Amino acid sequence: MIVNLISDTVTKPSDGMLEAMFAAQVGDDVFKEDLSVNTLEIEVAELFGMEAALFFPSGTMANQTAIKLHTQPGEQLICDHYAHVYNYEGGGVSFNSGVSCRLIEGDRGRITATQIADCINPPDFYHSPKTSLVCLENTTNKGGGAVYDFNEIITIRELCNKHDLALHLDGARLWNALEVTNEKPKAYGKIFDTISLCLSKGLGCPVGSILLGSKKHINEAIRIRKIFGGGMRQAGYLAAAGSYAIKNHRVELNEDHRKAKEIEAVLLRCDYVEKVEPVSTNIVIFSLISGNSELNFIDNLNQKGIRLIALGKGKLRIVTHRDYTQTQHDYVLTTLTKMY
Ligand SMILES: *Cc1c(COP(=O)(O)O)cnc(C)c1O
């Protein structure tokens, strides 16, 4: 048995999704003539109560486009030091937008309005970069799937209004947060200037992300996406997968969350485990008691057919997903219990 828990991006399309992809009505999306892409964009914009949406080949490109929309070269954005936009987008913030990041050491990737307020450079102090954007991430990736308290987000919005800052949400896994909190997508649509969403994570699509925003922002985003090389042609085959996933795969995220919780419970009972970060969604981050090398641990599990990754600084990561079956789950729980 091979059990791949390195990420929730390793899934293959479900049978229903494949059928939906075969049935897609496609055209040339660079000319905005792909019916399935247009439909997906309208559906997601309506779901979040935002004016417009744009389909992207990756979440990275959607985030990078948003940053480009909200900033000018030389300016600064504020984010957590764990942020995907800072750590895992290849330095795109500086490469694409000429922008620097002011980093906050938040709580597992989550930052507060008070922390942000301390990082806003005074606009008339021309010696320092102009602060123009705040980026939040929900759920957090490097923070182990932690979920924001919505009240904090509201306070952050008020702060951004006061200081004339744009507010972007990296919502690669916002779908997971919405399932555990029962919050409504429209509540998020009201708060943020732009939101990126991944279809290729827990929702199980092969490819695809969405950027949401005002009509004005999304019209400009079409140009930036083109500049980044992200104009796609018959992309409707991929968009149809997205529409299908949003209708059919969202509730099943709760299964991923249940399994992650059960892995957490087992790890907490293993005496080779030093610490497990509290699990809220589908990511489990844990560390081993000193003396146990995490590379050996990964190797041992690999030999038993179970794959996970190291995050550095002694941390290990397991991500549950829709192709991780109950049978595989039972095997993982037993194997973890019997490791040493
Ligand atoms: C996966 C992810 C993205 C986008 O990644 P792509 O692989 O480019 O689609 C963005 N932000 C977070 C937090 C992620 O986990």
The ligand as a MOL file (V3000), in Angstrom:
LIG
                    3D

  0  0  0     0  0            999 V3000
M  V30 BEGIN CTAB
M  V30 COUNTS 15 15 0 0 0
M  V30 BEGIN ATOM
M  V30 1 C -0.9670 25.8620 -2.2280 0
M  V30 2 C -1.0240 27.2340 -1.7220 0
M  V30 3 C -1.0420 28.3220 -2.6030 0
M  V30 4 C -0.9830 28.2090 -4.1060 0
M  V30 5 O -0.1890 27.2100 -4.5620 0
M  V30 6 P -0.1420 26.7230 -6.0840 0
M  V30 7 O 0.6030 25.4530 -5.9330 0
M  V30 8 O 0.5590 27.7630 -6.8350 0
M  V30 9 O -1.5380 26.5280 -6.5660 0
M  V30 10 C -1.1340 29.5790 -2.0660 0
M  V30 11 N -1.2240 29.7530 -0.7450 0
M  V30 12 C -1.2430 28.7440 0.1320 0
M  V30 13 C -1.3870 29.0260 1.5820 0
M  V30 14 C -1.1250 27.4410 -0.3250 0
M  V30 15 O -1.1440 26.4370 0.5480 0
M  V30 END ATOM
M  V30 BEGIN BOND
M  V30 1 1 1 2
M  V30 2 1 2 3
M  V30 3 2 2 14
M  V30 4 1 3 4
M  V30 5 2 3 10
M  V30 6 1 4 5
M  V30 7 1 5 6
M  V30 8 2 6 7
M  V30 9 1 6 8
M  V30 10 1 6 9
M  V30 11 1 10 11
M  V30 12 2 11 12
M  V30 13 1 12 13
M  V30 14 1 12 14
M  V30 15 1 14 15
M  V30 END BOND
M  V30 END CTAB
M  END
